[in-house]
Amino acid sequence: MIPDLRITVLRIFHPDEVFGDNYPIEKQDWMGPCGIHYEGQEYIVQDGEMPEGFCSGAWVAIYPHIRMLLMGGNMPGDDQGIALGSCNDGLRPVIYKIQRI
């Protein structure tokens, strides 16, 4: 049986928090924090499928953690069944907690 997982949005960074005044590209008006997720938001992964409304780019980035947890694996440390992952959007990263439930 495939376990269900919970994905919790832990932290959303604004590009100013990441780069301050040293943006790697020219700063533009559209550059703000992630507009898809909000801190504290939760999603349930059932049957290993991406939850409705979850960002597909973030899903691809955290999928190795999801797959590991679905297969019964664990990250090193005391918190079994939990992994932390992040979106790979370098301008406005989002940190996720993924856990077996």
C-alpha positions in Angstrom: 0.0 0.0 0.0 1.3 3.5 -0.9 1.3 5.8 2.1 -0.2 9.2 2.0 2.1 12.2 2.5 1.5 15.7 3.7 3.3 18.6 2.2 3.4 21.8 4.3 4.6 25.1 3.0 7.1 26.2 5.7 8.7 29.3 4.3 8.3 31.6 1.3 11.2 33.9 0.6 11.0 37.3 -1.1 13.8 37.9 -3.5 15.0 40.9 -1.4 15.5 38.5 1.5 17.7 36.3 -0.7 19.7 38.9 -2.6 19.3 42.3 -0.8 20.6 44.9 -3.2 22.7 42.3 -5.2 20.2 40.8 -7.6 21.9 38.4 -10.1 19.7 39.9 -12.9 18.1 43.3 -13.4 15.4 43.7 -10.8 11.9 44.0 -12.3 8.4 44.8 -10.9 7.1 41.2 -11.3 9.8 39.8 -9.0 8.1 39.1 -5.7 7.5 36.0 -3.6 5.9 32.9 -4.9 2.3 33.7 -5.9 1.1 30.1 -5.9 1.6 29.0 -2.3 1.4 30.6 1.1 3.1 29.7 4.4 1.2 27.1 6.4 -0.6 25.7 3.3 -1.0 21.9 3.3 -1.4 19.4 0.5 -2.1 15.7 0.7 -0.3 13.4 -1.7 -2.4 10.3 -2.4 -1.3 7.4 -4.6 1.9 9.3 -5.3 0.1 11.8 -7.5 0.7 15.6 -7.4 -2.1 17.3 -5.5 -4.4 19.6 -7.3 -3.2 23.2 -7.2 0.4 22.3 -6.3 3.1 24.1 -8.4 4.4 21.7 -11.0 7.9 23.2 -10.9 8.1 22.7 -7.1 6.7 19.1 -7.5 9.6 18.3 -9.9 12.1 19.8 -7.4 10.8 17.9 -4.4 9.8 14.7 -6.1 13.0 12.8 -5.1 12.0 13.3 -1.4 8.5 12.3 -2.2 9.6 9.1 -3.9 11.9 8.2 -1.1 9.2 8.6 1.5 6.7 6.7 -0.6 9.1 3.8 -0.8 9.6 3.7 3.0 13.0 5.5 3.0 14.1 8.1 5.5 16.5 11.0 5.6 19.4 10.7 8.1 18.5 11.8 11.6 15.9 11.2 14.2 12.8 12.5 12.3 11.8 9.4 10.5 9.2 9.8 7.7 10.0 13.5 7.3 12.0 15.3 4.6 12.6 19.0 3.8 12.8 20.2 0.3 12.7 23.4 -1.7 11.5 24.7 -5.0 14.3 25.3 -7.4 13.1 28.9 -8.3 16.3 30.7 -7.5 14.7 34.1 -7.3 11.9 33.2 -4.9 12.5 29.9 -3.1 9.9 28.0 -1.1 10.7 25.5 1.6 8.5 22.4 2.1 8.1 19.8 4.8 7.1 16.4 3.4 6.0 13.7 5.8 4.4 10.3 5.8 1.0 10.3 7.5 
